[in-house]
Amino acid sequence: MKRILLLSDTHSYLDSKIEKYAKESDEIWHAGDIGNISVTDSLSTFALVRAVFGNIDGAEIRKQFKQHLRFTCEEVNVWLTHIGGYPGSYSKYVKPDIFLHPPKLFICGHSHILKVMYDKKLNLLHINPGAAGNYGFHKVKTLVRFCIDKEKITNLDVIELGSK
């Protein structure tokens, strides 16, 4: 079983409250708009970090991370990207591949809107953790944590870090 902490859109800001949740995690996944490499460097002191670059990320972050990251965690096929859309409105950056090779878990950021949706057509769970940074129109900083146990995604919690 893996305990996952998911965040996005930090925009160079790492809230000190994240440390508590990072320490409880086996892996930390960042869905882009990292902002500064010090964010992922700090997170990596707590757990394995998997991340993708976002549209605001510069050359240093783009050298270290890809636009799309596909991997298997336990027995779950995961696709992590920044601009991905959501069920019924997938982005041009993931079409048509998401229809040809759908993952079981599709994660993106970008919108700063927290969403957890099931796509019945593609039989996948979509998660956007909202935004964990101070930049953007969101009012509350959010994270998502969950567990992956073999082929099951369980114990999904939304964490509110407070107002930005």
ChimeraX commands (.cxc) that place a marker at each C-alpha (Angstrom):
marker #1 position 0.00,0.00,0.00 radius 0.5
marker #1 position 1.20,3.52,-0.88 radius 0.5
marker #1 position 0.07,6.72,0.81 radius 0.5
marker #1 position -0.03,9.52,-1.76 radius 0.5
marker #1 position -0.05,13.27,-1.23 radius 0.5
marker #1 position -1.19,15.18,-4.33 radius 0.5
marker #1 position -0.76,18.88,-4.95 radius 0.5
marker #1 position -0.57,21.34,-7.80 radius 0.5
marker #1 position -0.09,24.98,-8.67 radius 0.5
marker #1 position 2.28,25.95,-5.87 radius 0.5
marker #1 position 3.69,28.81,-7.99 radius 0.5
marker #1 position 6.95,28.84,-5.95 radius 0.5
marker #1 position 5.14,28.85,-2.59 radius 0.5
marker #1 position 5.27,25.88,-0.22 radius 0.5
marker #1 position 2.92,26.32,2.73 radius 0.5
marker #1 position 4.53,25.15,5.99 radius 0.5
marker #1 position 1.37,23.14,6.81 radius 0.5
marker #1 position 2.20,20.77,3.93 radius 0.5
marker #1 position 5.12,19.30,5.90 radius 0.5
marker #1 position 2.80,17.43,8.28 radius 0.5
marker #1 position 1.08,15.65,5.39 radius 0.5
marker #1 position 4.32,15.12,3.46 radius 0.5
marker #1 position 5.83,13.28,6.43 radius 0.5
marker #1 position 2.86,10.87,6.43 radius 0.5
marker #1 position 3.25,10.07,2.71 radius 0.5
marker #1 position 5.13,7.41,0.78 radius 0.5
marker #1 position 4.99,9.46,-2.42 radius 0.5
marker #1 position 4.23,13.09,-3.24 radius 0.5
marker #1 position 2.83,13.91,-6.67 radius 0.5
marker #1 position 2.92,17.47,-8.05 radius 0.5
marker #1 position 0.68,18.22,-11.05 radius 0.5
marker #1 position 2.63,21.21,-12.36 radius 0.5
marker #1 position 3.09,24.95,-12.04 radius 0.5
marker #1 position 5.78,24.21,-9.49 radius 0.5
marker #1 position 7.29,27.68,-9.92 radius 0.5
marker #1 position 10.70,27.12,-8.37 radius 0.5
marker #1 position 12.76,23.94,-8.15 radius 0.5
marker #1 position 13.17,24.53,-4.40 radius 0.5
marker #1 position 9.53,23.40,-3.99 radius 0.5
marker #1 position 10.16,19.88,-5.28 radius 0.5
marker #1 position 13.60,19.79,-3.64 radius 0.5
marker #1 position 11.94,20.50,-0.27 radius 0.5
marker #1 position 9.20,17.92,-0.86 radius 0.5
marker #1 position 11.78,15.28,-1.78 radius 0.5
marker #1 position 13.22,15.44,1.75 radius 0.5
marker #1 position 10.01,13.75,2.95 radius 0.5
marker #1 position 9.15,11.20,0.24 radius 0.5
marker #1 position 9.62,10.21,-3.38 radius 0.5
marker #1 position 8.41,13.07,-5.61 radius 0.5
marker #1 position 6.80,12.53,-8.99 radius 0.5
marker #1 position 6.03,15.73,-10.87 radius 0.5
marker #1 position 5.30,17.29,-14.25 radius 0.5
marker #1 position 5.99,20.79,-15.46 radius 0.5
marker #1 position 3.22,23.31,-15.90 radius 0.5
marker #1 position 2.73,26.23,-18.25 radius 0.5
marker #1 position 4.45,28.74,-15.90 radius 0.5
marker #1 position 7.48,26.55,-15.22 radius 0.5
marker #1 position 10.84,27.61,-16.64 radius 0.5
marker #1 position 13.77,25.78,-18.18 radius 0.5
marker #1 position 15.20,24.41,-14.92 radius 0.5
marker #1 position 11.97,22.63,-14.03 radius 0.5
marker #1 position 11.35,21.51,-17.63 radius 0.5
marker #1 position 14.80,19.87,-17.68 radius 0.5
marker #1 position 13.96,17.82,-14.60 radius 0.5
marker #1 position 10.30,16.98,-15.24 radius 0.5
marker #1 position 8.21,15.98,-18.28 radius 0.5
marker #1 position 4.91,17.37,-19.57 radius 0.5
marker #1 position 3.24,13.97,-19.12 radius 0.5
marker #1 position 4.19,11.23,-16.69 radius 0.5
marker #1 position 2.68,7.78,-17.05 radius 0.5
marker #1 position 3.57,5.15,-14.49 radius 0.5
marker #1 position 2.17,2.33,-12.39 radius 0.5
marker #1 position 1.72,2.69,-8.65 radius 0.5
marker #1 position 0.96,-0.62,-7.01 radius 0.5
marker #1 position -1.38,-2.02,-9.73 radius 0.5
marker #1 position -2.90,1.30,-10.82 radius 0.5
marker #1 position -1.99,2.86,-14.17 radius 0.5
marker #1 position -1.52,6.61,-13.53 radius 0.5
marker #1 position -1.29,9.57,-15.89 radius 0.5
marker #1 position -0.04,12.81,-14.33 radius 0.5
marker #1 position -0.07,16.02,-16.38 radius 0.5
marker #1 position -0.72,19.72,-15.84 radius 0.5
marker #1 position -3.23,20.72,-18.51 radius 0.5
marker #1 position -5.54,17.76,-18.94 radius 0.5
marker #1 position -9.13,18.93,-18.65 radius 0.5
marker #1 position -11.68,16.65,-17.06 radius 0.5
marker #1 position -14.30,14.04,-18.04 radius 0.5
marker #1 position -16.42,15.37,-20.87 radius 0.5
marker #1 position -13.93,18.16,-21.59 radius 0.5
marker #1 position -10.43,16.73,-22.00 radius 0.5
marker #1 position -7.66,19.04,-23.21 radius 0.5
marker #1 position -6.11,18.85,-26.66 radius 0.5
marker #1 position -2.87,17.90,-24.87 radius 0.5
marker #1 position -4.29,14.52,-23.86 radius 0.5
marker #1 position -6.61,13.77,-26.77 radius 0.5
marker #1 position -6.72,11.28,-28.49 radius 0.5
marker #1 position -4.31,9.28,-26.29 radius 0.5
marker #1 position -6.63,9.26,-23.29 radius 0.5
marker #1 position -9.28,7.55,-25.44 radius 0.5
marker #1 position -6.81,5.07,-26.96 radius 0.5
marker #1 position -4.95,4.26,-23.73 radius 0.5
marker #1 position -6.97,5.45,-20.74 radius 0.5
marker #1 position -5.29,5.21,-17.35 radius 0.5
marker #1 position -7.14,4.09,-14.23 radius 0.5
marker #1 position -6.17,7.35,-12.49 radius 0.5
marker #1 position -5.93,10.63,-14.44 radius 0.5
marker #1 position -4.48,13.61,-12.55 radius 0.5
marker #1 position -4.01,17.18,-13.65 radius 0.5
marker #1 position -3.78,20.68,-12.23 radius 0.5
marker #1 position -3.91,24.06,-14.01 radius 0.5
marker #1 position -7.49,25.15,-13.32 radius 0.5
marker #1 position -6.98,25.78,-9.57 radius 0.5
marker #1 position -10.38,24.07,-9.21 radius 0.5
marker #1 position -10.55,21.04,-6.93 radius 0.5
marker #1 position -12.33,18.18,-8.73 radius 0.5
marker #1 position -12.73,14.48,-8.12 radius 0.5
marker #1 position -14.81,12.87,-10.85 radius 0.5
marker #1 position -15.35,9.40,-12.21 radius 0.5
marker #1 position -15.41,9.00,-15.99 radius 0.5
marker #1 position -17.75,6.09,-16.66 radius 0.5
marker #1 position -17.01,6.14,-20.39 radius 0.5
marker #1 position -13.27,5.61,-19.88 radius 0.5
marker #1 position -13.53,3.81,-16.52 radius 0.5
marker #1 position -11.08,6.17,-14.81 radius 0.5
marker #1 position -10.91,8.38,-11.76 radius 0.5
marker #1 position -10.00,12.01,-12.45 radius 0.5
marker #1 position -8.46,14.15,-9.70 radius 0.5
marker #1 position -7.47,17.82,-9.77 radius 0.5
marker #1 position -6.18,18.79,-6.31 radius 0.5
marker #1 position -6.92,22.49,-6.78 radius 0.5
marker #1 position -4.08,24.87,-5.92 radius 0.5
marker #1 position -1.67,24.76,-2.99 radius 0.5
marker #1 position -0.01,28.12,-3.65 radius 0.5
marker #1 position -0.95,31.74,-3.12 radius 0.5
marker #1 position -1.19,32.79,-6.79 radius 0.5
marker #1 position -4.50,32.52,-8.69 radius 0.5
marker #1 position -8.20,33.08,-8.22 radius 0.5
marker #1 position -8.82,30.22,-5.74 radius 0.5
marker #1 position -9.70,31.31,-2.23 radius 0.5
marker #1 position -8.60,28.23,-0.25 radius 0.5
marker #1 position -5.36,26.28,-0.71 radius 0.5
marker #1 position -6.04,22.56,-1.13 radius 0.5
marker #1 position -4.28,19.19,-1.32 radius 0.5
marker #1 position -5.61,15.70,-1.83 radius 0.5
marker #1 position -4.36,12.56,-0.16 radius 0.5
marker #1 position -5.31,8.96,-0.81 radius 0.5
marker #1 position -4.01,5.42,-0.69 radius 0.5
marker #1 position -3.35,2.97,-3.46 radius 0.5
marker #1 position -3.57,-0.64,-2.35 radius 0.5
marker #1 position -2.95,-3.03,-5.22 radius 0.5
marker #1 position -5.65,-2.02,-7.77 radius 0.5
marker #1 position -7.77,0.04,-5.36 radius 0.5
marker #1 position -7.74,3.77,-4.71 radius 0.5
marker #1 position -8.99,4.34,-1.17 radius 0.5
marker #1 position -9.19,6.80,1.74 radius 0.5
marker #1 position -9.37,9.89,-0.44 radius 0.5
marker #1 position -9.34,13.09,1.62 radius 0.5
marker #1 position -9.38,16.74,0.68 radius 0.5
marker #1 position -7.10,18.86,2.84 radius 0.5
marker #1 position -7.78,22.57,3.18 radius 0.5
marker #1 position -4.69,24.53,4.17 radius 0.5
marker #1 position -6.64,27.75,4.73 radius 0.5
marker #1 position -7.08,31.00,2.85 radius 0.5
marker #1 position -4.35,32.21,0.57 radius 0.5
marker link #1:1,2 radius 0.2
marker link #1:2,3 radius 0.2
marker link #1:3,4 radius 0.2
marker link #1:4,5 radius 0.2
marker link #1:5,6 radius 0.2
marker link #1:6,7 radius 0.2
marker link #1:7,8 radius 0.2
marker link #1:8,9 radius 0.2
marker link #1:9,10 radius 0.2
marker link #1:10,11 radius 0.2
marker link #1:11,12 radius 0.2
marker link #1:12,13 radius 0.2
marker link #1:13,14 radius 0.2
marker link #1:14,15 radius 0.2
marker link #1:15,16 radius 0.2
marker link #1:16,17 radius 0.2
marker link #1:17,18 radius 0.2
marker link #1:18,19 radius 0.2
marker link #1:19,20 radius 0.2
marker link #1:20,21 radius 0.2
marker link #1:21,22 radius 0.2
marker link #1:22,23 radius 0.2
marker link #1:23,24 radius 0.2
marker link #1:24,25 radius 0.2
marker link #1:25,26 radius 0.2
marker link #1:26,27 radius 0.2
marker link #1:27,28 radius 0.2
marker link #1:28,29 radius 0.2
marker link #1:29,30 radius 0.2
marker link #1:30,31 radius 0.2
marker link #1:31,32 radius 0.2
marker link #1:32,33 radius 0.2
marker link #1:33,34 radius 0.2
marker link #1:34,35 radius 0.2
marker link #1:35,36 radius 0.2
marker link #1:36,37 radius 0.2
marker link #1:37,38 radius 0.2
marker link #1:38,39 radius 0.2
marker link #1:39,40 radius 0.2
marker link #1:40,41 radius 0.2
marker link #1:41,42 radius 0.2
marker link #1:42,43 radius 0.2
marker link #1:43,44 radius 0.2
marker link #1:44,45 radius 0.2
marker link #1:45,46 radius 0.2
marker link #1:46,47 radius 0.2
marker link #1:47,48 radius 0.2
marker link #1:48,49 radius 0.2
marker link #1:49,50 radius 0.2
marker link #1:50,51 radius 0.2
marker link #1:51,52 radius 0.2
marker link #1:52,53 radius 0.2
marker link #1:53,54 radius 0.2
marker link #1:54,55 radius 0.2
marker link #1:55,56 radius 0.2
marker link #1:56,57 radius 0.2
marker link #1:57,58 radius 0.2
marker link #1:58,59 radius 0.2
marker link #1:59,60 radius 0.2
marker link #1:60,61 radius 0.2
marker link #1:61,62 radius 0.2
marker link #1:62,63 radius 0.2
marker link #1:63,64 radius 0.2
marker link #1:64,65 radius 0.2
marker link #1:65,66 radius 0.2
marker link #1:66,67 radius 0.2
marker link #1:67,68 radius 0.2
marker link #1:68,69 radius 0.2
marker link #1:69,70 radius 0.2
marker link #1:70,71 radius 0.2
marker link #1:71,72 radius 0.2
marker link #1:72,73 radius 0.2
marker link #1:73,74 radius 0.2
marker link #1:74,75 radius 0.2
marker link #1:75,76 radius 0.2
marker link #1:76,77 radius 0.2
marker link #1:77,78 radius 0.2
marker link #1:78,79 radius 0.2
marker link #1:79,80 radius 0.2
marker link #1:80,81 radius 0.2
marker link #1:81,82 radius 0.2
marker link #1:82,83 radius 0.2
marker link #1:83,84 radius 0.2
marker link #1:84,85 radius 0.2
marker link #1:85,86 radius 0.2
marker link #1:86,87 radius 0.2
marker link #1:87,88 radius 0.2
marker link #1:88,89 radius 0.2
marker link #1:89,90 radius 0.2
marker link #1:90,91 radius 0.2
marker link #1:91,92 radius 0.2
marker link #1:92,93 radius 0.2
marker link #1:93,94 radius 0.2
marker link #1:94,95 radius 0.2
marker link #1:95,96 radius 0.2
marker link #1:96,97 radius 0.2
marker link #1:97,98 radius 0.2
marker link #1:98,99 radius 0.2
marker link #1:99,100 radius 0.2
marker link #1:100,101 radius 0.2
marker link #1:101,102 radius 0.2
marker link #1:102,103 radius 0.2
marker link #1:103,104 radius 0.2
marker link #1:104,105 radius 0.2
marker link #1:105,106 radius 0.2
marker link #1:106,107 radius 0.2
marker link #1:107,108 radius 0.2
marker link #1:108,109 radius 0.2
marker link #1:109,110 radius 0.2
marker link #1:110,111 radius 0.2
marker link #1:111,112 radius 0.2
marker link #1:112,113 radius 0.2
marker link #1:113,114 radius 0.2
marker link #1:114,115 radius 0.2
marker link #1:115,116 radius 0.2
marker link #1:116,117 radius 0.2
marker link #1:117,118 radius 0.2
marker link #1:118,119 radius 0.2
marker link #1:119,120 radius 0.2
marker link #1:120,121 radius 0.2
marker link #1:121,122 radius 0.2
marker link #1:122,123 radius 0.2
marker link #1:123,124 radius 0.2
marker link #1:124,125 radius 0.2
marker link #1:125,126 radius 0.2
marker link #1:126,127 radius 0.2
marker link #1:127,128 radius 0.2
marker link #1:128,129 radius 0.2
marker link #1:129,130 radius 0.2
marker link #1:130,131 radius 0.2
marker link #1:131,132 radius 0.2
marker link #1:132,133 radius 0.2
marker link #1:133,134 radius 0.2
marker link #1:134,135 radius 0.2
marker link #1:135,136 radius 0.2
marker link #1:136,137 radius 0.2
marker link #1:137,138 radius 0.2
marker link #1:138,139 radius 0.2
marker link #1:139,140 radius 0.2
marker link #1:140,141 radius 0.2
marker link #1:141,142 radius 0.2
marker link #1:142,143 radius 0.2
marker link #1:143,144 radius 0.2
marker link #1:144,145 radius 0.2
marker link #1:145,146 radius 0.2
marker link #1:146,147 radius 0.2
marker link #1:147,148 radius 0.2
marker link #1:148,149 radius 0.2
marker link #1:149,150 radius 0.2
marker link #1:150,151 radius 0.2
marker link #1:151,152 radius 0.2
marker link #1:152,153 radius 0.2
marker link #1:153,154 radius 0.2
marker link #1:154,155 radius 0.2
marker link #1:155,156 radius 0.2
marker link #1:156,157 radius 0.2
marker link #1:157,158 radius 0.2
marker link #1:158,159 radius 0.2
marker link #1:159,160 radius 0.2
marker link #1:160,161 radius 0.2
marker link #1:161,162 radius 0.2
marker link #1:162,163 radius 0.2
marker link #1:163,164 radius 0.2
view
